[in-house]
Amino acid sequence: MGAYWTEFLTIMVAHLLAVASPGPDFALVLRQSLAHGRRTAIWSSIGIGCGICVHITYSLLGLGYFLKNSAVALTTFKWLGAAYLAWVGIQAIRAQPRSGDIDLAAAGTGPTGGAAWLTGFLVNVLNPKAALFFISLFPLAVNVHTPKLIQAGYGLWMTVTTAGWFCFVSMVFTRESVRRSFLQHGHWIDRALGVIFLGFAVSLVLTTLR
């Protein structure tokens, strides 16, 4: 049992450092929080957590080895991820100025919960750097003899803490004072986040993942 706690602590530290570092997931939740409000941001956060489940599942099934060692699969995955991040970025760059009095309720209108969830899910799942993190983490930190049920427990913890972290970020950035300040110059911040998304897309295209 002590060995499992050692594995868990290793995974916990590595995962917390990864999830707290700025990346596409954080940029998405920030944009959803400021542009569309708490409900949309939380749904996207849950989608990101569900995306973690996908990475964990194929890591447990051993499919990560195929992805990591197949140049065609990894390249295809990389281009799909870059294309989706670029699309999200272009949508943000096209944000228009808001006119008239600032109405937080009206400003919070946006995608449905399902659409917000799907956006978060795809941003996470189609990020090959996130995929490689899990593909590399499990073989390094988890013994091959560790029961699959224990490994699934590690994955459940990462899923819940990821969703929880981004829900917390959503709560912070949807405080009325924060959003009201944002909405006065919202389209510029939205466009800046769009440029950041495009930067992530270009970085994926130019990075050698193998």
Residue pairs with C-beta under 8 A, 6 or more apart in sequence:
3 143
3 146
4 146
4 150
7 141
7 142
7 143
7 146
7 154
8 154
8 157
10 141
11 137
11 141
11 142
11 154
11 157
11 158
12 157
14 137
14 141
15 137
15 158
15 161
15 162
16 161
18 133
19 25
19 161
19 162
19 165
20 165
23 127
23 129
23 130
23 200
24 85
24 123
24 124
24 127
24 197
24 200
25 48
25 120
25 123
25 124
25 127
25 130
25 166
26 166
26 169
27 193
27 196
27 197
27 200
28 44
28 48
28 88
28 119
28 120
28 123
28 197
29 41
29 44
29 45
29 48
29 120
29 166
29 169
29 170
29 173
30 169
30 173
30 193
31 92
31 190
31 193
32 40
32 41
32 44
32 110
32 116
32 119
32 120
32 170
33 40
33 41
33 169
33 170
33 172
33 173
33 174
33 179
34 173
34 174
34 178
34 179
34 182
34 183
34 186
34 189
34 190
35 95
35 107
35 110
35 186
35 190
36 107
36 108
36 109
36 110
36 111
36 116
37 104
37 107
37 108
37 109
37 110
37 174
37 179
38 108
38 170
38 171
38 174
39 108
39 113
39 116
40 108
40 110
40 111
40 113
40 116
41 116
41 166
41 169
41 170
41 173
41 174
42 167
42 170
43 113
43 114
43 116
43 117
43 120
44 116
44 117
44 119
44 120
44 166
44 170
45 120
45 163
45 166
45 167
45 169
45 170
46 117
46 120
46 163
46 167
47 116
47 117
47 118
47 119
47 120
47 121
47 122
47 123
47 124
48 120
48 121
48 123
48 124
48 162
48 163
48 166
49 159
49 160
49 162
49 163
49 164
49 166
50 117
50 120
50 121
50 124
50 159
50 163
51 120
51 121
51 122
51 123
51 124
51 125
51 130
52 124
52 155
52 158
52 159
52 162
52 163
53 155
53 159
54 124
54 125
55 124
55 125
55 130
55 131
55 133
55 134
55 135
56 134
56 152
56 154
56 155
56 158
56 159
57 155
58 64
58 67
59 134
59 135
59 137
59 138
59 155
60 138
60 148
60 151
60 152
60 155
64 131
64 134
64 135
64 138
65 135
66 73
67 73
67 74
67 77
67 131
67 135
68 74
68 132
68 135
68 136
68 210
71 210
74 128
74 209
74 210
77 126
77 128
77 131
78 128
78 204
78 205
78 207
78 209
79 205
80 126
81 126
81 127
81 128
81 201
81 204
82 201
82 202
82 204
82 205
83 201
84 122
84 123
84 126
85 123
85 126
85 127
85 197
85 198
85 200
85 201
85 204
86 197
86 198
86 201
88 119
88 123
88 194
88 197
89 193
89 194
89 195
89 196
89 197
89 198
89 200
89 201
90 194
90 198
91 194
92 190
92 191
92 193
92 194
92 197
93 190
93 191
93 194
93 195
93 198
94 194
95 186
95 187
95 190
95 191
95 194
96 187
97 186
97 187
98 107
98 183
98 186
98 187
102 180
102 183
102 184
104 176
104 179
104 180
104 183
107 179
107 183
107 186
110 116
111 119
120 166
124 130
127 204
128 204
128 209
129 204
129 207
129 209
132 209
138 151
142 151
142 154
172 178
173 179
182 189
